[in-house]
Amino acid sequence: MTKLAGHLSGFSDAIRGQPSSHKIKREYIFSDHHSDILGTGGYSRVERVKSLKLNQYVAMKIVNKTVISNRANYLKLLARMHDMYEDLDTDIIIRSYEWFESLDRYYIVFELAAGGDMFDRISNMGRYAEPVAKAALQRILKALDFTQNHGLIHRDIKPENFFYRDINDPLSFGLSDFGLALVLDEQGPADTQRFYEVAGTPGYAAPEIYRKTGYGKKSDIFGVGIVGYIMLSSWSPWSSSDPKQLMIETMTQEVKYYPSHWGGVSDLAKDFITQLTAKDPKQRLSCKEALQHPWFKTETGHNQDTERPVAQKLMRAPTAKAETYYDGCELAKQLTKHCDGDDLTHAGETVRVAA
């Protein structure tokens, strides 16, 4: 772009009232080809674009502002994520480079992880060998510990949100998609804030989210347990694929280990999954406690198949709209411990509990 063209473009942005960061968009080359659309959601899409500054392809998430009910909170999330990425010196999280905005959209730029997501890998290649699953879950917990120490609760831990840089390397993935994340008042190890908004993906979101008893950092740990269950068996712990029924199963059923799916998996691995998926968050391991589980300190899994064909046709999780499914599920509301009276005033609010 010539210097004159740049001035004219900037003048045009000013006339239209574009935010000052909008000029950054000119540093990227967008494609009209459908193959460069990497994913779509209810309020956003992810595109493969060329960064002129980096001279490489990147992934760009484009979010429609009209569906962001609280833009101040969203900007707070983007700022906290920027701080987190500034401190990131490892590849356990998919890195974001920058963000900018236009009048009607937010643009968030990430590294391009071209190896697909964890769901596709399990669907195509079967369960993980136990030593590999152990290393992968340790990696997930370290990513989550890093995230939580920076004052974020992810709220959408599931295989679809772990992306591979190299599909042939089972440990080349990073945690991604912080679109539902909550920003805590403070950074560090404390877990004293409680939230009551129903959010997340049914089947992975923790029981206390649906019970509206208040949830904190340990709600993400439940999702890690479900991901681990699927890694080690290539089966979901739940019998239904219906989002409303999944909420009910999450609240009422314990995970079970069927011999036909769990052959050769160690008892320590099962104990690890059980402690991550405890219904009561007080009984559930924290991220740091999970990283100290004996399973990580023991050589296990030598009798298990390295990988085997998928025994169950796994269903890709629906877009994370737990609040919509919850509002339409009367039985889930009946199972909710705090579903009437003053307790409903907690919705969308936060409270603190004693440390």
Phi and psi in degrees as a GROMACS rama.xvg file:
@    title "Ramachandran Plot"
@    xaxis  label "Phi"
@    yaxis  label "Psi"
@TYPE xy
-72.2228  163.05  THR-2
-61.1228  -40.752  LYS-3
-64.254  -44.0721  LEU-4
-62.3828  -36.9125  ALA-5
-64.2349  -42.7399  GLY-6
-62.6861  -43.4466  HIS-7
-64.3192  -40.5561  LEU-8
-64.5236  -42.8375  SER-9
-63.3148  -39.3187  GLY-10
-62.4911  -41.1571  PHE-11
-62.4781  -42.0243  SER-12
-60.6182  -42.3898  ASP-13
-64.4226  -40.7826  ALA-14
-61.049  -40.0347  ILE-15
-83.5076  -3.0791  ARG-16
77.378  24.5477  GLY-17
-68.1008  145.605  GLN-18
-60.0641  154.101  PRO-19
-62.0428  -29.6878  SER-20
-75.4719  -8.37805  SER-21
-60.2958  -27.1661  HIS-22
-61.891  -21.7359  LYS-23
-62.1015  -27.4766  ILE-24
-57.1551  -27.9961  LYS-25
-71.2508  -8.04492  ARG-26
-89.058  6.93773  GLU-27
-129.014  145.031  TYR-28
-105.089  119.283  ILE-29
-96.9548  149.712  PHE-30
-112.172  146.827  SER-31
-92.6849  -0.673631  ASP-32
-79.6721  136.242  HIS-33
-63.7482  -23.7408  HIS-34
-69.2294  -16.4318  SER-35
-89.6615  1.88387  ASP-36
-86.1581  109.698  ILE-37
-86.7384  -21.7964  LEU-38
-178.103  153.978  GLY-39
-134.894  150.637  THR-40
-134.831  -170.549  GLY-41
-68.7063  -25.2163  GLY-42
-135.613  7.24687  TYR-43
-155.413  169.273  SER-44
-145.115  158.87  ARG-45
-119.521  128.024  VAL-46
-120.906  151.633  GLU-47
-90.0077  118.672  ARG-48
-130.948  163.562  VAL-49
-100.743  124.45  LYS-50
-88.6094  120.549  SER-51
-71.6723  -33.7873  LEU-52
-69.1677  -42.614  LYS-53
-89.4258  -15.5408  LEU-54
56.7696  45.3871  ASN-55
-156.94  163.663  GLN-56
-79.6381  144.027  TYR-57
-135.188  169.446  VAL-58
-101.563  133.52  ALA-59
-122.668  120.816  MET-60
-91.332  125.736  LYS-61
-113.903  115.477  ILE-62
-110.799  128.286  VAL-63
-73.5175  122.492  ASN-64
-66.1441  -25.1143  LYS-65
-64.96  -21.699  THR-66
-96.6992  -0.335965  VAL-67
-87.9338  103.627  ILE-68
-70.5835  -30.9253  SER-69
-129.121  91.8168  ASN-70
-68.5145  -29.9281  ARG-71
-62.2655  -42.526  ALA-72
-66.9382  -36.9488  ASN-73
-66.128  -40.673  TYR-74
-66.4647  -33.6539  LEU-75
-64.2503  -39.6448  LYS-76
-63.7607  -46.0043  LEU-77
-61.2841  -38.3218  LEU-78
-66.8126  -42.3612  ALA-79
-65.8784  -40.1512  ARG-80
-61.7377  -40.0641  MET-81
-60.2401  -43.2873  HIS-82
-61.597  -40.9538  ASP-83
-63.5536  -46.3262  MET-84
-65.6751  -29.9756  TYR-85
-62.4187  -32.728  GLU-86
-90.1123  -6.36862  ASP-87
-75.7857  118.569  LEU-88
-122.83  23.1883  ASP-89
-142.37  173.95  THR-90
-104.565  22.0936  ASP-91
-74.584  -13.0875  ILE-92
-127.113  139.532  ILE-93
-67.2159  121.148  ILE-94
-76.2124  139.579  ARG-95
-103.149  137.504  SER-96
-92.0752  -42.9563  TYR-97
-170.436  172.529  GLU-98
-142.48  155.72  TRP-99
-151.099  177.048  PHE-100
-143.723  157.686  GLU-101
-117.998  -170.503  SER-102
-60.4506  -35.8942  LEU-103
-122.869  2.51583  ASP-104
-143.964  153.5  ARG-105
-104.284  142.716  TYR-106
-122.949  120.645  TYR-107
-120.066  124.055  ILE-108
-103.223  126.323  VAL-109
-123.754  161.153  PHE-110
-62.5449  147.892  GLU-111
-88.8211  111.295  LEU-112
-98.1762  102.668  ALA-113
-89.0499  3.62878  ALA-114
-91.5526  7.99171  GLY-115
83.268  -179.667  GLY-116
-103.089  171.291  ASP-117
-64.7468  -33.6443  MET-118
-59.1707  -47.3357  PHE-119
-61.8849  -38.3798  ASP-120
-64.959  -44.8674  ARG-121
-66.5339  -41.0358  ILE-122
-62.0578  -38.1009  SER-123
-88.4634  -29.9465  ASN-124
-117.706  -6.78986  MET-125
87.3844  -172.269  GLY-126
-68.4333  158.846  ARG-127
-81.2313  143.592  TYR-128
-60.5744  145.996  ALA-129
-57.1412  -44.2218  GLU-130
-60.4818  -35.3023  PRO-131
-71.8181  -42.2514  VAL-132
-60.1569  -40.0152  ALA-133
-61.6163  -47.0945  LYS-134
-64.6934  -38.1346  ALA-135
-67.5396  -42.3061  ALA-136
-69.1507  -34.407  LEU-137
-63.0219  -39.8787  GLN-138
-64.4683  -42.4106  ARG-139
-61.5877  -45.0632  ILE-140
-65.4982  -36.7156  LEU-141
-66.3918  -38.9377  LYS-142
-64.1158  -41.4689  ALA-143
-69.2247  -38.5815  LEU-144
-62.584  -42.116  ASP-145
-61.9138  -44.6001  PHE-146
-62.1248  -48.1098  THR-147
-66.2768  -36.9934  GLN-148
-64.9518  -19.8426  ASN-149
-95.6525  16.7158  HIS-150
74.5156  38.9285  GLY-151
-130.127  138.706  LEU-152
-109.262  121.42  ILE-153
-67.3223  -48.349  HIS-154
72.279  6.24522  ARG-155
-148.742  52.3179  ASP-156
-75.187  117.819  ILE-157
-164.018  161.971  LYS-158
-57.7366  -30.5522  PRO-159
-66.6752  -13.712  GLU-160
-107.256  19.2478  ASN-161
-119.48  119.877  PHE-162
-114.112  139.627  PHE-163
-94.2934  138.274  TYR-164
-81.8846  -30.6204  ARG-165
-140.148  112.273  ASP-166
-63.5063  -21.313  ILE-167
-83.9076  -8.38296  ASN-168
-111.261  108.107  ASP-169
-67.8818  -7.65167  PRO-170
-115.605  19.0275  LEU-171
-94.0936  14.0365  SER-172
-89.0407  162.977  PHE-173
-139.186  153.502  GLY-174
-73.2984  140.12  LEU-175
-142.676  -179.385  SER-176
58.5199  83.8891  ASP-177
-97.8278  22.7518  PHE-178
-61.6775  -27.2629  GLY-179
-100.769  3.58253  LEU-180
-63.6976  148.006  ALA-181
-102.011  139.581  LEU-182
-96.793  120.232  VAL-183
-80.5736  156.735  LEU-184
-63.9387  -33.716  ASP-185
-129.192  150.249  GLU-186
-94.4704  156.506  GLN-187
122.367  -171.894  GLY-188
-79.7751  -14.0918  PRO-189
-60.8898  148.355  ALA-190
-135.029  67.0173  ASP-191
-108.524  -17.5741  THR-192
-80.9987  143.163  GLN-193
-125.249  138.127  ARG-194
-118.741  155.513  PHE-195
-127.34  -4.22955  TYR-196
-70.2681  131.683  GLU-197
-77.0322  122.729  VAL-198
-157.539  161.985  ALA-199
113.78  -170.31  GLY-200
-109.216  120.421  THR-201
-54.1301  135.285  PRO-202
102.86  -23.4424  GLY-203
-120.815  -29.1473  TYR-204
-68.6931  144.047  ALA-205
-72.6939  154.217  ALA-206
-57.0238  -38.0638  PRO-207
-65.4859  -20.6823  GLU-208
-66.0801  -42.5845  ILE-209
-78.9288  -29.7713  TYR-210
-75.5241  -15.5791  ARG-211
57.5049  38.2796  LYS-212
-94.4388  1.56417  THR-213
98.4937  131.84  GLY-214
-134.429  154.67  TYR-215
-135.538  -142.447  GLY-216
-63.6203  -32.1433  LYS-217
-67.5434  -14.3837  LYS-218
-62.8889  -33.582  SER-219
-68.3868  -30.9755  ASP-220
-64.9339  -35.8367  ILE-221
-58.2115  -44.2368  PHE-222
-60.9982  -38.0464  GLY-223
-61.5285  -40.5161  VAL-224
-61.8035  -40.1247  GLY-225
-68.2635  -41.0947  ILE-226
-60.5385  -42.5809  VAL-227
-63.6417  -39.6593  GLY-228
-58.3563  -45.8717  TYR-229
-67.9291  -39.3835  ILE-230
-56.9727  -45.2427  MET-231
-82.4684  -15.734  LEU-232
-127.85  -18.4997  SER-233
62.9059  19.7869  SER-234
-123.138  151.156  TRP-235
-80.6117  146.722  SER-236
-74.2124  -9.49  PRO-237
-105.025  151.5  TRP-238
-88.0409  -20.441  SER-239
-104.468  158.835  SER-240
-115.259  0.921351  SER-241
-79.6561  126.543  ASP-242
-56.0403  -40.7478  PRO-243
-67.0203  -42.2585  LYS-244
-67.0508  -34.0362  GLN-245
-61.8112  -37.9962  LEU-246
-61.7959  -41.9355  MET-247
-68.0613  -43.2103  ILE-248
-61.5826  -40.8257  GLU-249
-59.6872  -38.5499  THR-250
-78.9441  -25.5807  MET-251
-117.306  -19.05  THR-252
-115.411  141.498  GLN-253
-86.5129  153.257  GLU-254
-72.0247  144.315  VAL-255
-122.92  154.298  LYS-256
-117.856  94.9703  TYR-257
-79.4372  131.068  TYR-258
-55.3881  -33.5201  PRO-259
-67.0475  -22.9145  SER-260
-103.503  -21.6391  HIS-261
-115.823  20.608  TRP-262
-58.1492  129.229  GLY-263
84.0357  -4.51457  GLY-264
-85.4585  136.86  VAL-265
-71.1401  157.545  SER-266
-65.1028  -32.5626  ASP-267
-64.3261  -37.9766  LEU-268
-64.3088  -42.4901  ALA-269
-64.9465  -40.4713  LYS-270
-62.5685  -39.31  ASP-271
-60.1562  -49.0273  PHE-272
-62.9684  -41.9725  ILE-273
-60.0091  -41.6051  THR-274
-74.0412  -23.9556  GLN-275
-80.7517  -25.3172  LEU-276
-107  20.2498  THR-277
-57.6711  136.696  ALA-278
-64.3717  -38.9244  LYS-279
-87.1543  117.072  ASP-280
-60.735  -23.5958  PRO-281
-67.2996  -27.1699  LYS-282
-92.2987  -9.89565  GLN-283
-82.9687  143.962  ARG-284
-67.7766  145.871  LEU-285
-79.2127  174.339  SER-286
-61.6567  -47.105  CYS-287
-67.0298  -37.133  LYS-288
-65.814  -40.6581  GLU-289
-61.8088  -37.885  ALA-290
-67.7673  -17.0061  LEU-291
-98.9765  6.50769  GLN-292
-62.6617  141.864  HIS-293
-54.7598  -25.5948  PRO-294
-56.839  -36.3221  TRP-295
-75.0456  -11.3697  PHE-296
-108.075  5.84159  LYS-297
-126.766  140.84  THR-298
-79.2263  119.661  GLU-299
-138.557  170.088  THR-300
86.4411  13.3218  GLY-301
-71.2498  -17.0052  HIS-302
-93.1701  -6.38777  ASN-303
-82.8898  147.713  GLN-304
-55.3143  144.007  ASP-305
-60.5885  -51.6442  THR-306
-156.903  149.308  GLU-307
-135.714  161.996  ARG-308
-58.6996  149.496  PRO-309
-64.7948  129.933  VAL-310
-87.2699  -22.717  ALA-311
-123.689  141.027  GLN-312
-80.3024  96.7712  LYS-313
-67.022  143.319  LEU-314
-101.242  127.996  MET-315
-60.915  135.233  ARG-316
-63.884  142.05  ALA-317
-66.0147  162.805  PRO-318
-54.3519  142.006  THR-319
-67.0669  91.8655  ALA-320
-133.303  50.7638  LYS-321
-58.4776  -34.4233  ALA-322
-64.8429  -35.4131  GLU-323
-68.1892  -45.9848  THR-324
-64.6593  -38.0246  TYR-325
-64.67  -44.173  TYR-326
-60.9228  -27.9368  ASP-327
-96.7079  8.32366  GLY-328
-120.39  99.2874  CYS-329
-65.5102  -36.7023  GLU-330
-64.9534  -39.5722  LEU-331
-61.3136  -39.4747  ALA-332
-64.9432  -37.9973  LYS-333
-65.7814  -33.0995  GLN-334
-78.5706  -14.9533  LEU-335
-69.0164  128.322  THR-336
-67.6275  -39.2562  LYS-337
-112.278  84.7433  HIS-338
-121.926  3.43867  CYS-339
-150.731  179.237  ASP-340
64.3884  -148.295  GLY-341
-66.6974  -20.8159  ASP-342
-64.0695  -25.8933  ASP-343
-66.9166  -18.3632  LEU-344
-68.778  -12.6441  THR-345
-73.3712  -19.0567  HIS-346
-56.6204  125.863  ALA-347
79.1292  -0.519592  GLY-348
-105.327  169.721  GLU-349
-127.044  149.287  THR-350
-133.853  166.313  VAL-351
-111.92  147.229  ARG-352
-118.573  161.421  VAL-353
-64.531  139.324  ALA-354
